[in-house]
Amino acid sequence: MKRWVLLSLLIICFACKDKKIDFSGEVPLKAEDFITVFPKITGSFLIADSNLVRKADTTRIGYKALVQFIPDSALKPFVGKDKKTLIRPVGIIEKENENYLILNFTKQKKTTAVVFVTDKKLSYLASKELITDQKTDQYYRFVSINKEPTFMINREKMSSDNTAKFTRAGWVYNNEGFFMLVINDSNEDPEKTAVINPIDTLPRKNKWSGDYVKNDKNYISIRDGKDLNTYLFFIHFEKDKGSCVGELKGEFKLKTGTTAIYLQNGDPCVIDFNFSGNYVNVKEQGSCGNHRGIKCFFDDAYRKKREPKTKKKKSS
């Protein structure tokens, strides 16, 4: 008798384990159950316009299920009024404070990949469209995602002179609740993609303020901050013949009379500044991949540019 009772309990346990989760949305979903539908992404990941559909899992997520975790206002651009849009999970990137849920939305033969950011309790924070599979030009489009994660949205094509033309835009989620552009690199139109110094016109009266340059594509501008120990800076560099680009605008604080550090909450990037005479040495200490290419670093020396002399007015 005891054996039959034990056997019955085991059968019940296995039956419970094998019970499929209903992702239609007709029944309430627990966060811990909903998250199981997403394959885990642990390393670098690439999605192209040519394999977008194949990248998704075969499981279908009902709109009513998804809206339990993602607000209707965030889904509307990809679903519209057609609540029968085919929604499939692509994967999940789990970080210490956030989850990144990547989903495919297929409507009228067009598939769009979107990333949704949630906190660890699956409360919605932000979203961004990544790529679609509809070709309207000669470009090949793909998204490369690193472990940080940075979402690098790329487009490439061969021009009439048989050279590769490209545009790359790197996006990261920040702790202010939105995605921000951290990398913008292109060889398609030099005039449109020229580097613009966003702090150029700010005051430069403090000791270390000024422009430190190697050439017109490798420089750091330093401007006065809120006090004598705080400075604003903008750094731009291009290495390996322009194939690796870094750019960062921020604020650093002096640690001593000649050393300073860039350290900002929510950004894993840490940069040391060392001033010596007319030079500033920049050294990356933290993980600054959100602000540069994967094969180059914030690690160089720049010479201070002489300020143009202002002509004194002759007294009458």
C-alpha positions in Angstrom: 0.0 0.0 0.0 2.8 2.4 1.0 4.5 1.6 -2.3 1.4 2.6 -4.3 1.1 5.9 -2.3 4.7 6.7 -3.0 4.4 5.8 -6.6 1.3 8.0 -6.9 3.1 10.9 -5.4 6.0 10.6 -7.8 3.6 10.5 -10.7 1.9 13.6 -9.5 5.3 15.4 -9.1 6.4 14.5 -12.6 3.1 15.6 -14.0 3.4 18.9 -12.3 6.9 19.4 -13.7 5.8 18.5 -17.2 2.8 20.8 -17.1 3.3 23.4 -19.8 3.1 27.1 -19.0 0.3 29.0 -20.8 1.8 32.0 -22.7 -1.5 32.9 -24.4 -2.4 35.4 -21.7 -5.8 33.9 -21.0 -4.5 33.1 -17.5 -2.4 35.3 -15.2 1.4 34.7 -15.5 4.0 34.8 -12.8 7.1 36.7 -13.6 9.3 33.7 -12.9 7.2 31.6 -15.3 7.1 34.3 -18.0 10.9 34.7 -18.1 11.5 31.0 -18.8 10.3 31.4 -22.4 13.4 33.5 -23.2 16.6 31.6 -24.2 19.6 33.0 -22.2 22.1 35.1 -24.1 25.4 35.0 -22.3 28.0 36.2 -24.8 28.2 38.2 -28.0 25.0 38.0 -30.1 24.3 39.0 -33.7 21.0 39.5 -35.5 20.9 40.2 -39.2 18.0 41.2 -41.5 18.5 37.9 -43.3 18.2 35.7 -40.2 15.8 37.7 -38.1 12.9 35.2 -38.2 15.2 32.2 -37.6 16.7 33.8 -34.5 13.4 33.6 -32.5 12.2 30.7 -30.5 9.2 28.7 -31.8 7.1 29.6 -28.8 4.3 32.1 -29.4 3.6 34.8 -26.8 0.1 36.1 -26.7 -0.4 39.9 -26.5 -2.4 39.5 -23.3 0.5 37.7 -21.8 3.1 40.3 -22.8 1.0 43.2 -21.7 1.0 41.9 -18.2 4.7 43.0 -18.0 5.2 45.5 -20.8 2.7 48.5 -21.0 0.4 48.9 -24.0 2.0 52.2 -24.7 5.4 50.6 -25.3 3.9 47.8 -27.4 1.7 50.0 -29.6 4.4 51.0 -32.1 5.0 47.3 -32.9 1.5 45.9 -32.5 -0.8 48.7 -33.4 -4.5 47.8 -33.4 -3.7 44.2 -34.5 -3.5 42.3 -31.3 -3.0 39.1 -33.3 0.6 40.2 -34.2 2.9 37.2 -34.0 5.2 37.7 -31.0 8.1 35.3 -30.4 11.0 35.5 -27.9 14.5 35.8 -29.2 16.5 35.9 -25.9 17.2 37.5 -22.6 20.4 39.2 -21.3 20.5 39.1 -17.5 22.5 41.8 -15.7 22.9 42.7 -12.1 20.1 45.3 -12.1 18.2 44.8 -15.4 16.9 42.2 -17.8 17.0 42.8 -21.5 14.2 41.0 -23.3 14.5 40.7 -27.1 11.3 39.9 -29.0 10.3 39.6 -32.6 7.0 41.1 -33.8 5.7 39.9 -37.1 2.8 41.8 -38.8 1.9 41.9 -42.5 5.0 39.9 -43.5 7.3 42.4 -41.7 9.3 41.2 -38.7 10.8 43.7 -36.2 13.2 42.9 -33.4 12.8 45.0 -30.2 14.6 45.1 -26.9 12.7 45.8 -23.7 14.5 46.6 -20.5 13.0 45.6 -17.1 14.1 45.6 -13.5 14.7 42.3 -11.8 11.0 42.1 -10.9 10.1 42.5 -14.6 8.8 46.0 -14.2 9.2 47.9 -17.5 11.9 50.5 -17.8 12.6 51.3 -21.5 12.6 49.8 -25.1 14.3 50.3 -28.4 13.6 49.0 -31.9 16.7 47.2 -33.3 16.1 45.9 -36.8 13.5 44.8 -39.4 13.7 42.3 -42.2 12.1 44.6 -44.8 14.7 45.8 -47.4 14.0 49.1 -49.0 17.5 49.8 -50.3 20.8 48.1 -51.1 22.0 48.0 -47.4 22.8 44.9 -45.4 21.7 45.5 -41.8 22.6 43.8 -38.6 22.8 44.3 -34.9 25.8 43.1 -32.8 25.3 42.9 -29.1 28.1 42.6 -26.6 28.0 41.4 -23.0 27.7 44.9 -21.4 25.3 45.2 -23.4 25.9 47.7 -26.2 23.5 47.4 -29.1 25.5 48.3 -32.2 23.1 48.9 -35.1 24.9 48.6 -38.4 24.2 49.1 -42.1 26.6 48.3 -44.9 26.7 48.3 -48.7 29.2 48.2 -51.6 29.3 51.5 -53.5 29.8 52.0 -57.2 33.6 52.3 -56.8 33.6 48.9 -55.0 34.3 50.3 -51.6 32.3 49.4 -48.4 30.2 52.2 -47.1 29.0 51.8 -43.5 27.1 53.5 -40.6 27.3 52.3 -37.1 25.3 53.5 -34.1 25.9 52.1 -30.6 23.1 52.4 -28.0 23.1 51.6 -24.3 20.5 51.8 -21.6 21.5 54.2 -18.9 20.2 54.6 -15.3 18.2 57.7 -16.3 15.6 55.4 -17.9 16.3 55.6 -21.6 18.6 54.5 -24.4 21.4 56.9 -25.3 23.7 57.0 -28.3 27.3 56.4 -27.3 28.9 55.5 -30.7 28.2 57.2 -34.0 30.6 56.2 -36.8 30.2 56.4 -40.6 32.2 56.8 -43.8 29.3 57.6 -46.0 29.1 61.4 -45.8 32.1 63.2 -44.2 30.2 66.5 -43.9 27.2 64.9 -42.1 29.4 62.8 -39.9 31.9 65.4 -38.9 32.7 65.4 -35.2 31.0 68.2 -33.4 32.5 69.4 -30.1 29.5 69.8 -27.8 31.4 71.9 -25.1 33.5 74.0 -27.4 32.0 77.3 -26.5 32.0 76.8 -22.7 34.4 78.9 -20.5 38.1 77.7 -20.3 39.5 80.0 -17.6 40.6 77.3 -15.0 44.2 75.9 -14.8 43.7 72.8 -16.9 41.0 74.0 -19.2 41.8 74.1 -22.9 42.1 71.9 -26.0 44.6 69.0 -26.0 45.2 67.6 -29.4 47.1 65.0 -31.5 45.3 65.9 -34.7 41.8 66.9 -35.8 40.4 63.4 -35.2 42.2 62.8 -31.8 41.7 65.3 -29.1 40.2 66.2 -25.8 38.5 69.4 -24.9 38.4 70.5 -21.2 36.2 73.3 -19.9 35.5 74.9 -16.5 33.1 73.0 -14.2 31.0 74.1 -11.3 34.1 74.7 -9.1 37.9 74.8 -9.3 38.2 71.0 -8.7 35.6 70.0 -11.3 36.0 70.0 -15.1 33.8 69.2 -18.1 35.4 67.2 -20.9 34.8 65.8 -24.4 37.2 63.3 -25.9 37.2 61.9 -29.4 39.7 59.5 -30.9 40.0 57.4 -34.1 42.5 54.5 -34.3 43.5 51.9 -36.8 42.8 54.1 -39.8 39.3 55.1 -38.4 38.1 51.5 -37.9 37.9 52.0 -34.2 36.3 55.1 -32.7 35.8 56.3 -29.1 33.9 59.3 -27.8 32.8 60.4 -24.4 31.4 63.6 -22.9 31.5 63.8 -19.1 32.8 65.4 -15.9 36.0 64.7 -14.0 37.2 65.7 -10.5 40.7 66.5 -9.4 42.2 64.0 -6.9 45.4 66.0 -6.5 46.8 69.1 -8.2 47.7 67.1 -11.3 45.5 64.0 -11.3 41.8 63.5 -11.9 39.2 60.8 -12.4 36.1 60.3 -14.4 33.7 58.1 -12.4 29.9 58.3 -12.8 27.2 56.3 -11.2 25.7 53.7 -13.6 28.6 53.8 -15.9 31.3 51.0 -15.6 33.8 53.2 -17.4 36.5 54.8 -15.2 39.2 57.0 -16.7 42.3 58.6 -15.1 43.7 61.9 -16.2 47.3 62.9 -15.4 48.5 66.4 -16.2 52.1 67.2 -16.7 53.3 70.5 -18.2 51.4 71.0 -21.5 50.3 67.4 -21.7 47.4 65.3 -20.4 47.7 61.5 -20.2 44.4 59.6 -20.4 44.2 56.0 -19.1 41.2 53.8 -19.1 40.8 51.8 -15.9 37.2 50.6 -15.9 35.2 49.0 -18.7 34.5 51.7 -21.3 33.2 49.5 -24.1 29.9 51.5 -24.2 31.9 54.5 -25.4 34.4 53.0 -27.9 35.0 50.2 -30.3 36.0 46.8 -28.9 39.6 46.9 -30.2 40.7 50.3 -29.0 40.9 52.1 -25.6 41.0 55.5 -24.0 44.7 55.4 -23.6 46.8 58.2 -25.0 48.6 61.5 -24.4 47.5 64.9 -25.8 49.4 68.2 -26.0 47.7 71.4 -25.0 46.9 73.7 -27.9 48.1 77.3 -27.6 45.2 79.7 -27.0 45.0 82.4 -29.8 46.3 85.7 -28.5 43.6 88.4 -28.3 44.7 91.8 -29.6 44.6 94.6 -27.1 42.7 97.7 -28.0 44.9 100.7 -28.3 44.0 103.4 -25.8 42.9 106.6 -27.5 
